């Protein structure tokens, strides 16, 4: 036994005994003589197993977290893309509906304008026809009255000339026995009287004819106005019909011609309006079809592009997350291996050290 109370065969070297760790190891080894290398190896194996199990748990947790992250990212990307697709389709549908409604409104407005133009044209045609009829009737009446005036004047002049010649011949035959001076004076006086009579008769006839012309013109205008009122308001009395019958004989041919012209004009206007409406309808239908086709093509292209983008994004995200997961797993495995190696090395070093220093039996 040495001074410290330990057997001499197991005394520690002086440079070792000066270390507290050496004293502790000596105490442990002296108190537990049955400790062997196999026990230390068992302890090392247990420690390594614990470390490996912890590493496995960490790897599993990391893999689960990575999978969850991948699933969440994919779901979020898919939801975002689907929302964008639905929003795009809704916008396109709204645009189509608005375009179609605008086209319908345009068609209605155009048809209304065309109908209004047709009504205005028909009214103008009716007014023009009435004015033409009035003018033609007035001209015909004036011409007839002028012809009558001329005929009357000619007849009156002829009658007066005949009377003048007969009176002069009778006066010359009755005064043959008288003197020449008295004969000449009586013939001159009778001639001047005849001239005055002719002038008076002509003036009276002209005044009467002019008055008759004015009266006839007024009657014709009144009759035409009555006819217009009858056509427009469909209200007539028996007296008006009687007055109209008086003028019908004069204006039948003119009215027939005017009616034919009006019918032709109305038919042409109706044909033109129908053609314009048909052309506008065809143009609107073509425009609507083209717009719908373009919108459908745009929708299909947008949906295809969005689906391709979704697939690419999902693939890229999955690849990136899988690569990150593999990298994490590799890093964890490397760390576990390094830890296990370090633990094993440390345990081996400790065992060797204790073996050399304390002499533990195997």
C-alpha positions in Angstrom: 0.0 0.0 0.0 1.2 3.4 -0.8 0.6 6.6 1.0 -2.7 7.1 -0.7 -3.9 3.7 0.4 -3.7 2.0 -3.0 -1.8 -1.2 -3.8 1.7 -0.7 -4.9 1.2 -2.6 -8.1 -1.4 -0.2 -9.3 0.0 3.0 -8.2 -0.2 5.8 -10.7 2.7 7.7 -12.2 3.5 10.9 -10.4 2.7 13.1 -13.4 -0.7 11.4 -13.7 -1.5 11.6 -10.0 -1.3 15.3 -10.1 -4.4 15.4 -12.4 -7.9 15.5 -10.9 -9.2 13.4 -13.9 -6.6 10.8 -13.2 -7.6 10.6 -9.6 -11.3 10.2 -10.6 -10.4 7.5 -13.1 -8.3 5.7 -10.6 -11.2 5.8 -8.0 -13.7 4.5 -10.6 -11.4 1.7 -11.8 -10.4 0.7 -8.3 -14.0 0.6 -7.1 -15.2 -1.3 -10.1 -12.7 -4.1 -10.8 -15.3 -6.1 -12.8 -15.6 -3.4 -15.6 -14.2 -4.8 -18.9 -13.7 -3.7 -22.5 -16.9 -5.6 -23.5 -19.0 -3.4 -21.2 -17.5 -0.3 -22.7 -18.2 -1.6 -26.1 -21.8 -2.3 -25.1 -22.1 1.2 -23.9 -20.7 2.5 -27.1 -23.1 0.4 -29.2 -26.0 1.6 -27.1 -24.9 5.2 -27.6 -24.5 4.7 -31.4 -27.9 3.1 -31.6 -29.5 6.0 -29.8 -27.7 8.4 -32.0 -28.8 6.4 -35.1 -32.4 6.3 -33.9 -32.4 10.0 -33.3 -30.9 10.6 -36.7 -33.6 8.3 -38.3 -36.3 10.2 -36.5 -34.9 13.5 -37.6 -34.7 12.2 -41.2 -38.3 11.0 -41.1 -39.4 14.3 -39.7 -37.5 16.2 -42.3 -38.9 14.0 -45.1 -42.5 14.4 -43.8 -42.1 18.2 -43.5 -40.7 18.4 -47.0 -43.6 16.3 -48.4 -46.1 18.5 -46.6 -44.4 21.6 -47.9 -44.4 20.1 -51.4 -48.1 19.3 -51.2 -49.0 22.7 -49.8 -47.0 24.5 -52.5 -48.5 22.4 -55.3 -52.1 23.0 -53.9 -51.5 26.7 -53.6 -50.1 27.0 -57.1 -52.9 24.9 -58.6 -55.5 27.0 -56.7 -53.9 30.3 -57.9 -53.8 29.1 -61.5 -57.3 27.8 -61.4 -58.5 31.1 -60.0 -56.7 33.0 -62.7 -58.2 30.7 -65.4 -61.7 31.1 -64.0 -61.2 34.9 -63.8 -59.9 35.0 -67.4 -62.9 32.9 -68.6 -65.3 35.1 -66.7 -63.8 38.3 -68.1 -63.9 36.8 -71.6 -67.6 35.8 -71.2 -68.5 39.2 -69.9 -66.8 40.8 -72.9 -68.7 38.5 -75.3 -72.0 39.4 -73.6 -71.3 43.1 -73.7 -70.2 42.9 -77.4 -73.4 41.0 -78.3 -75.6 43.4 -76.4 -73.9 46.4 -78.1 -74.4 44.8 -81.5 -78.1 44.3 -80.8 -78.5 47.9 -79.6 -76.7 49.1 -82.7 -79.0 47.1 -84.9 -82.1 48.4 -83.2 -80.9 52.0 -83.4 -80.0 51.6 -87.1 -83.4 50.0 -87.9 -85.2 52.8 -86.0 -83.2 55.4 -87.9 -84.0 53.7 -91.2 -87.7 53.5 -90.4 -87.7 57.2 -89.5 -86.0 58.1 -92.7 -88.5 56.1 -94.7 -91.4 57.8 -92.9 -89.9 61.2 -93.7 -89.3 60.3 -97.3 -92.9 59.0 -97.7 -94.3 62.2 -96.2 -92.1 64.3 -98.5 -93.3 62.3 -101.5 -96.9 62.9 -100.5 -96.3 66.6 -100.1 -94.5 66.9 -103.4 -97.3 64.9 -105.2 -99.9 67.2 -103.7 -98.0 70.3 -104.7 -97.4 68.9 -108.3 -101.1 68.1 -108.6 -102.1 71.6 -107.5 -99.6 73.3 -109.9 -100.7 71.1 -112.8 -104.4 71.7 -112.2 -103.8 75.5 -111.9 -101.7 75.6 -115.1 -104.4 73.6 -117.0 -107.2 75.8 -115.8 -105.2 79.0 -116.6 -104.4 77.6 -120.1 -108.1 76.7 -120.7 -109.2 80.1 -119.5 -106.7 82.0 -121.7 -107.8 79.9 -124.7 -111.4 80.8 -123.9 -110.5 84.5 -123.6 -108.7 84.5 -126.9 -111.5 82.7 -128.6 -114.1 85.1 -127.2 -112.1 88.2 -128.1 -111.6 86.9 -131.7 -115.3 86.2 -132.0 -116.3 89.6 -130.6 -113.8 91.3 -133.0 -115.2 89.4 -136.0 -118.7 90.2 -135.0 -118.0 93.8 -134.6 -116.1 94.0 -137.9 -119.0 92.4 -139.7 -121.5 94.7 -138.1 -119.3 97.8 -138.9 -119.0 96.7 -142.6 -122.7 96.1 -142.9 -123.6 99.4 -141.3 -121.2 101.3 -143.5 -122.6 99.7 -146.7 -126.1 100.5 -145.8 -125.3 104.1 -144.9 -123.6 104.6 -148.3 -126.5 103.2 -150.3 -129.1 105.3 -148.5 -127.3 108.6 -148.9 -126.5 108.4 -152.7 -128.9 111.3 -153.5 -127.4 113.7 -150.9 -124.4 115.8 -151.3 -120.9 114.4 -151.0 -120.0 116.6 -148.0 -122.9 115.4 -145.8 -122.2 111.8 -146.8 -118.6 111.8 -145.7 -119.4 113.3 -142.4 -122.1 110.8 -141.5 -119.9 107.8 -142.5 -117.0 109.1 -140.4 -119.2 109.6 -137.4 -120.7 106.1 -137.7 -117.2 104.5 -138.0 -116.0 106.2 -134.8 -119.1 105.0 -132.9 -118.4 101.4 -134.1 -114.8 101.6 -133.0 -115.8 102.8 -129.6 -118.3 100.0 -129.3 -115.7 97.4 -130.3 -113.3 98.7 -127.7 -115.9 98.7 -125.0 -117.0 95.2 -125.8 -113.4 93.9 -125.9 -112.7 95.5 -122.5 -115.8 94.1 -120.9 -115.1 90.6 -122.3 -111.5 90.7 -121.0 -112.6 91.8 -117.6 -115.2 89.1 -117.4 -112.7 86.5 -118.5 -110.1 87.6 -116.0 -112.7 87.5 -113.2 -113.7 84.0 -114.4 -110.0 82.9 -114.4 -109.5 84.2 -110.9 -112.7 82.5 -109.7 -111.7 79.2 -111.4 -108.2 79.3 -109.9 -109.6 79.9 -106.4 -112.1 77.1 -106.9 -109.3 74.8 -108.0 -107.1 75.6 -105.0 -110.0 75.1 -102.6 -110.8 71.8 -104.3 -107.2 70.6 -104.0 -107.0 71.7 -100.4 -110.2 69.8 -99.7 -108.8 66.7 -101.4 -105.6 66.9 -99.4 -107.7 67.2 -96.2 -109.7 64.3 -97.2 -106.6 62.2 -97.9 -104.9 63.2 -94.6 -107.8 63.2 -92.2 -110.4 61.0 -93.9 -113.2 63.3 -93.1 -115.4 64.7 -96.0 -118.9 65.9 -96.5 -121.3 65.5 -99.4 -120.8 69.1 -100.6 -117.1 68.7 -100.8 -117.5 65.5 -102.8 -119.8 67.4 -105.2 -117.1 70.1 -105.7 -114.4 67.4 -106.2 -116.5 65.7 -108.9 -116.5 68.9 -110.8 -112.7 68.9 -111.0 -112.2 65.1 -111.4 -112.8 65.2 -115.2 -110.0 67.7 -115.6 -107.3 66.1 -113.5 -108.0 62.4 -114.0 -105.1 61.9 -116.4 -102.7 63.9 -114.3 -103.7 62.1 -111.2 -103.1 58.7 -112.9 -99.6 59.7 -114.0 -98.8 61.1 -110.5 -100.2 57.9 -108.9 -98.0 55.7 -111.1 -95.0 57.8 -110.3 -95.7 57.7 -106.6 -96.2 53.9 -106.7 -92.9 53.5 -108.5 -91.1 55.8 -106.0 -92.6 54.0 -103.0 -91.7 50.6 -104.4 -88.1 51.8 -105.1 -87.9 53.2 -101.6 -89.3 50.1 -100.0 -86.9 47.9 -102.0 -83.9 50.1 -101.0 -84.9 50.1 -97.3 -85.4 46.3 -97.3 -82.0 45.8 -99.0 -80.3 48.2 -96.5 -81.9 46.4 -93.6 -80.9 42.9 -94.9 -77.3 44.1 -95.6 -77.1 45.6 -92.1 -78.5 42.4 -90.5 -76.0 40.3 -92.4 -73.1 42.6 -91.4 -74.2 42.5 -87.8 -74.5 38.7 -87.8 -71.1 38.3 -89.5 -69.5 40.7 -86.9 -71.1 38.9 -84.0 -70.0 35.5 -85.4 -66.5 36.7 -85.9 -66.3 38.3 -82.4 -67.6 35.1 -80.8 -65.1 32.9 -82.8 -62.3 35.2 -81.8 -63.3 35.2 -78.2 -63.6 31.4 -78.1 -60.2 31.0 -79.7 -58.7 33.5 -77.2 -60.4 31.6 -74.3 -59.0 28.3 -75.6 -55.5 29.7 -76.1 -55.6 31.3 -72.6 -56.8 28.1 -71.0 -54.1 26.0 -72.8 -51.4 28.4 -71.9 -52.5 28.5 -68.2 -52.7 24.8 -68.0 -49.2 24.5 -69.5 -48.0 27.1 -67.0 -49.6 25.2 -64.2 -48.0 21.9 -65.2 -44.6 23.6 -65.6 -44.8 25.4 -62.3 -46.0 22.2 -60.5 -43.2 20.2 -62.0 -40.6 22.8 -61.2 -41.8 23.2 -57.6 -41.9 19.4 -57.1 -38.4 19.0 -58.6 -37.0 21.8 -56.4 -38.7 20.5 -53.3 -37.6 16.9 -54.0 -34.0 18.1 -54.6 -34.1 20.1 -51.4 -35.5 17.1 -49.6 -32.8 14.8 -51.0 -30.1 17.3 -50.0 -31.5 17.6 -46.5 -31.7 13.8 -46.2 -28.1 13.5 -47.5 -26.9 16.2 -45.1 -28.7 14.5 -42.2 -27.3 11.1 -43.1 -23.8 12.6 -43.4 -24.1 14.3 -40.1 -25.4 11.1 -38.5 -22.5 9.1 -39.9 -20.0 11.7 -38.8 -21.5 11.8 -35.3 -21.4 8.0 -35.2 -17.8 7.9 -36.4 -16.8 10.6 -33.9 -18.6 8.8 -31.1 -17.0 5.5 -32.0 -13.6 7.1 -32.3 -14.0 8.9 -29.0 -15.1 5.7 -27.3 -12.2 3.7 -28.8 -9.8 6.4 -27.7 -11.2 6.4 -24.2 -11.1 2.7 -24.0 -7.5 2.5 -25.2 -6.6 5.3 -22.8 -8.2 3.6 -19.8 -6.7 0.3 -20.8 -3.2 1.7 -20.8 -3.6 3.8 -17.7 -5.6 1.5 -15.4 -4.9 -1.9 -16.7 -8.5 -3.1 -17.1 -8.8 -6.7 -17.9 -10.5 -7.9 -21.1 
